[in-house]
């Protein structure tokens, strides 16, 4: 598979979560990918949570329920190990849908609600730190200039 060039940040869709045009940060220093999530609660072998928060324009307060999830331990950049829930979902970049594992964490203080790590990037993408919004720009150009077949 030929690798796709991606920049240091972009926007992506998460169709299974009904989240669109979400700002993502590409972080080759992070192994796992994470998404901002609040009100995370495990009960009756199900995981309940809501994505984003009131400050995000696409926040709808909708609770999402996962039947299938894992518990993982993630070492943050400051060396602290955190217990997190991890779910399987999908992400749409460059008009392609990819499977992705997302750890759920509070990223409220962060500029980007989603962090994309090496585990997802490996064998699919090459990161060019001079570029930004490569996938989103391609998406916008395609919507402005649809190809007639």
C-alpha positions as CSV (number, residue, x, y, z in Angstrom):
1,X,0.0,0.0,0.0
2,X,1.4,3.4,-1.0
3,X,1.7,5.8,2.0
4,X,-0.3,9.0,2.1
5,X,1.4,12.3,3.0
6,X,-0.4,13.9,6.0
7,X,0.4,17.2,7.7
8,X,0.9,18.0,11.4
9,X,-2.8,18.7,11.9
10,X,-6.0,18.2,9.9
11,X,-9.8,17.6,10.2
12,X,-11.3,14.1,10.0
13,X,-14.7,12.4,10.2
14,X,-15.6,9.7,12.6
15,X,-18.7,8.2,10.9
16,X,-19.5,5.6,13.5
17,X,-19.6,8.3,16.2
18,X,-21.4,10.7,14.0
19,X,-18.7,13.3,14.4
20,X,-17.6,15.3,11.3
21,X,-14.9,17.8,10.6
22,X,-13.2,17.2,13.9
23,X,-9.7,18.8,14.4
24,X,-7.0,16.2,14.8
25,X,-3.4,16.6,15.7
26,X,-0.8,14.2,14.3
27,X,1.6,13.1,17.0
28,X,4.4,10.8,16.1
29,X,5.6,10.9,19.7
30,X,2.4,9.3,20.9
31,X,1.9,5.6,20.3
32,X,-1.9,5.4,20.8
33,X,-4.7,7.7,19.4
34,X,-7.1,9.4,21.8
35,X,-10.3,11.4,21.6
36,X,-11.8,13.9,24.0
37,X,-14.6,12.3,26.0
38,X,-16.5,13.2,29.1
39,X,-18.9,11.6,31.6
40,X,-17.2,8.2,31.1
41,X,-19.0,5.6,33.2
42,X,-18.8,1.8,33.1
43,X,-21.9,0.0,34.3
44,X,-23.6,-3.3,33.6
45,X,-20.7,-4.3,31.3
46,X,-21.3,-1.4,29.0
47,X,-19.4,1.9,28.6
48,X,-21.3,5.2,28.6
49,X,-19.7,8.5,27.5
50,X,-20.2,11.7,25.6
51,X,-17.8,13.0,23.1
52,X,-16.5,16.6,23.0
53,X,-17.8,19.2,25.4
54,X,-20.0,22.4,25.5
55,X,-17.1,24.5,24.1
56,X,-17.0,22.5,20.9
57,X,-19.3,23.7,18.1
58,X,-20.4,20.1,17.2
59,X,-21.1,19.1,20.8
60,X,-24.6,17.6,21.1
61,X,-24.5,16.1,24.6
62,X,-25.5,12.7,23.1
63,X,-24.5,9.7,25.2
64,X,-22.8,6.9,23.3
65,X,-22.9,3.3,24.6
66,X,-20.2,0.8,23.8
67,X,-20.7,-2.9,24.4
68,X,-17.2,-3.7,23.3
69,X,-14.3,-1.9,24.9
70,X,-10.9,-2.5,26.6
71,X,-9.1,-1.1,29.5
72,X,-5.5,0.1,28.7
73,X,-2.7,1.8,30.5
74,X,-1.2,4.8,28.7
75,X,2.0,6.6,29.7
76,X,1.5,10.3,29.1
77,X,4.2,12.7,27.9
78,X,5.0,13.6,31.5
79,X,5.6,9.9,32.4
80,X,2.4,9.4,34.4
81,X,0.6,6.1,33.7
82,X,-3.2,6.5,33.3
83,X,-5.9,3.9,33.1
84,X,-8.1,4.6,30.1
85,X,-10.9,2.9,28.2
86,X,-10.3,2.1,24.6
87,X,-12.8,1.6,21.8
88,X,-12.7,0.6,18.2
89,X,-14.1,3.0,15.7
90,X,-13.4,4.3,12.2
91,X,-11.9,7.5,10.8
92,X,-12.3,9.1,7.4
93,X,-9.3,10.8,5.9
94,X,-8.4,11.4,2.3
95,X,-11.9,10.1,1.4
96,X,-11.0,6.6,2.8
97,X,-12.4,5.0,5.9
98,X,-9.8,3.4,8.2
99,X,-10.3,1.4,11.4
100,X,-8.8,3.1,14.5
101,X,-8.4,2.3,18.2
102,X,-9.2,5.4,20.3
103,X,-8.5,5.8,24.0
104,X,-11.0,8.0,25.8
105,X,-9.5,10.8,27.7
106,X,-10.3,14.3,28.9
107,X,-8.6,16.6,26.4
108,X,-10.5,19.7,27.4
109,X,-7.4,21.7,28.1
110,X,-5.9,20.7,24.7
111,X,-6.3,22.6,21.4
112,X,-7.2,19.5,19.5
113,X,-9.9,17.1,20.7
114,X,-8.2,14.2,18.9
115,X,-4.6,13.0,18.9
116,X,-3.5,10.5,16.2
117,X,-0.6,8.4,17.2
118,X,1.9,6.0,15.6
119,X,-0.1,2.9,16.0
120,X,-2.6,4.3,13.5
121,X,-0.2,6.1,11.2
122,X,2.3,3.2,10.7
123,X,2.3,1.7,7.2
124,X,-0.4,4.1,6.0
125,X,1.0,7.7,6.3
126,X,4.1,9.7,6.1
127,X,4.0,12.9,8.2
128,X,5.3,16.2,6.6
129,X,5.4,18.7,9.5
130,X,5.4,21.6,7.0
131,X,1.8,20.7,5.8
132,X,-1.5,21.2,7.5
133,X,-5.1,20.3,6.6
134,X,-4.1,18.1,3.6
135,X,-7.1,15.7,3.8
136,X,-9.6,18.5,4.6
137,X,-8.3,20.7,1.8
138,X,-8.7,17.7,-0.6
139,X,-12.2,17.1,0.7
140,X,-13.2,20.8,0.2
141,X,-11.7,20.9,-3.3
142,X,-13.6,17.8,-4.3
143,X,-16.9,19.2,-3.0
144,X,-16.3,22.5,-4.9
145,X,-15.3,20.7,-8.1
146,X,-17.1,17.4,-8.4
147,X,-15.9,15.3,-11.3
148,X,-18.7,14.4,-13.7
149,X,-18.5,10.8,-15.0
